Amino acid sequence: MTRAAHDTNLTWFKSSYSASGNCLEVAYDWHKSSYSSDQGGDCVEVAAHPSAVHIRDSKVTDGPVLTVRPAAWAAFVRAGA
């Protein structure tokens, strides 16, 4: 079996149920806002999942993450459009 190279946008988490070498890791696929720039603008990254949307500051990727339900995120995006 071969392993594909990991995408650098993925953030891996070990399952809290993993023990004794029985490990399962899952990843969030973070996407940076198209309004973000490399000139120090306000940068937001989003990782969507069917039951949650995770939002973080792309300049502080190990900082806090805001998690909302997909319906709340969709309403927020519609309000900003």
C-alpha positions in Angstrom: 0.0 0.0 0.0 1.3 3.5 -0.8 0.4 6.7 0.9 -0.3 9.9 -1.0 1.5 13.0 0.1 -0.5 14.9 2.7 -2.0 18.2 1.6 -0.4 21.0 3.6 -3.9 22.5 4.2 -5.0 19.5 6.3 -4.9 19.5 10.1 -4.8 16.0 11.5 -6.5 15.0 14.8 -6.1 11.6 16.6 -9.4 10.1 17.7 -10.0 10.3 21.5 -11.0 6.6 21.2 -7.6 5.6 19.9 -5.5 3.6 22.4 -2.9 0.8 22.4 -1.8 1.6 18.9 -5.3 1.4 17.4 -5.2 4.9 16.0 -7.6 6.7 13.7 -6.8 10.1 12.5 -9.1 12.5 10.8 -8.4 15.8 9.1 -9.9 19.2 8.4 -9.3 20.6 5.0 -8.9 24.3 5.5 -9.7 26.8 2.8 -8.6 30.4 2.9 -11.0 33.2 2.0 -10.6 34.5 -1.6 -10.6 38.0 0.0 -7.4 37.2 2.0 -4.0 38.4 0.7 -0.4 38.1 1.5 -0.2 41.8 2.3 -1.4 41.3 5.9 -5.1 41.5 5.2 -7.8 40.0 7.3 -7.4 36.3 6.7 -10.1 33.7 7.5 -9.9 30.0 6.9 -12.9 27.6 6.9 -13.1 23.8 7.2 -16.6 22.5 6.3 -18.1 19.2 7.5 -21.7 18.0 7.1 -22.4 18.6 10.8 -20.1 21.6 11.6 -18.2 24.5 10.0 -14.9 25.4 11.7 -13.5 29.0 11.3 -10.1 30.2 12.3 -7.6 33.1 11.7 -5.2 32.0 9.0 -2.4 34.0 10.6 -2.8 32.1 13.9 -3.5 28.5 12.8 -2.9 27.1 16.2 -5.2 29.6 17.8 -8.8 29.2 18.8 -11.4 27.8 16.3 -15.0 28.9 16.1 -17.4 26.1 15.3 -20.9 26.7 14.0 -23.7 24.6 12.5 -23.8 24.6 8.6 -27.2 26.4 8.6 -25.7 29.3 10.8 -22.7 29.6 8.5 -24.9 29.6 5.4 -27.0 32.4 6.9 -23.9 34.4 7.7 -22.5 34.0 4.2 -25.9 35.0 2.7 -26.1 38.1 4.9 -22.7 39.2 3.7 -23.4 38.7 0.0 
